[in-house]
Amino acid sequence: MSDAEIESFGATADGRQVDRIVLQGGGLTAFVLTHGARLQDLRLDGVPYPLVLGAPDLAPYLSHMRSFGAMVGRFANRIGDARFEIDGAAYHTDRNYLAKHTLHGGSGGAGTAVWDIGDVDADRVTLTLRLPDGHMGFPGELSVKVAYALPDDGALHIEISATADAATVCNFAHHSYFNLDGKPHVAAHELEVDAETYLPVDAELIPTGEIAPVAGTRFDFRARRPIGAQDYDCNFCLSRGPRPIRRAARLSGPRSGLRLTVETDAPGLQVYNAAHLPEDRQAGIDGLEGRRYGKYAGLALETQTWPDAPNHPGFPSAVLRPGETYRHTVRYAFGRA
C-alpha cells in the first residue's frame, strides 16, 4: 500500500508549519490537518459535496472555526467555574467560556495545537501531542495519540489514547459538524439517539447534576425523528461507566438518502446543531466550495465523558492516573438509508 499524500496547509502566526494528510479507503477520502488533529474535509465516493463543515484554508481555524473538525481536550466540553479537585487538591483552569468556565481544554487546548505526524499509510495516520504540566491550569504532563483510519468498511475510525505522569483529568472528543444532504441546514435531518437519559443544564450550559429521563422532553430521540429548527447543545447519557463499542446514534439525510451511524465506547454523546452561527446566512462564515455556513448548518455528534464530570461524583470518572491509559474509540459509518 502506498503512503498517504502529505501537503502544506500554511503556517500559524508564530511560524509553525501545518500539514494536510490525505487518506483514502472504504469509499471515503479524509483530509486531516496537523493543526488540532482536525478533520478538514470528508468525501464519500459518488457524493458531490463534503460531508462535514470545514474551511478551505488555515486562517478560519485560528479564529472563528477553532473547534470545527478538531480533536478537543484535554477536557472536552465544559468545566463549571473553571475549577475541580483531585484527591483534595484544587485546580483552576483557563476561563475561556463566558469568562467563567473552561471549554474544550481552554483557549490553548489540544484543538488549537499543531500535532506531530507519527505512523502514516494510505488509509491511516497517527498524530501525537504532549501537553505540559500546568498547561491551561491542568495538572500533569499528558501524552496523547490520535489515530484516524479508513478501513474497507465505509467508516471513519478514530482511536484516542493518553497517559499522564500525575493525576489529571482527560476527556477528548472529535468535533466535526456533519451535513449529509449538502443543503444549508440540517433541520430536516432525522436523528436517533440510543439514550434513556440526558443532563439538564443551567443558563450557562453547565450541568445541574441531575440525570433526567428523555421521555416526555424535546430530547427524546429514541425513535427517529427530524431535528427541527431549535437549539440543541446537550449531553446524552449512553452509560454510567465503561461500555463496549456499540451504536450511540444514527443520522439520516432525507434528501440524499445517506445515513451516518455513530458507534463508540464512550459514556456520553454531545449533540450540538451549530446554533451559535449567524441566523442570517449571508452573514455566515465561508466554508468549503464557497458555501456559507449559518445557523444549523451542521450537527456535531461528539462522543465523550460527561461534561463537568470532575465536579460531579455521580458522573463517570474523568480522572487519569499514572500507570493508567485513557482510551476512547469512535466509528462514523456511512451508508444508504
Secondary structure, DSSP 8 states (H G I E B T S, - for coil): ----EEEEEEE-TT--EEEEEEEEETTEEEEEETBTTEEEEEEETT--S-SB---SSSGGGGTTTTTTT-EE-SB-SEEGGGEEEETTEEEE----BTTTBEETTSTT-GGGSB-EEEEEETTEEEEEEEE-TTGGG--S-EEEEEEEE--TTSEEEEEEEEEESS-EE-B-EE--EE-SS-SS--TT-EEEE--SEE--B-TTS-B-S--EE-TTSTT--SS-EE--SS--EEEEE--SS---SEEEEEEE-TTT-EEEEEEESSSEEEEE--TTS-SSGGGSEE-GGG-EE-TTS-EEEEEES-TTGGG-TTS---EE-TT--EEEEEEEEEEE-
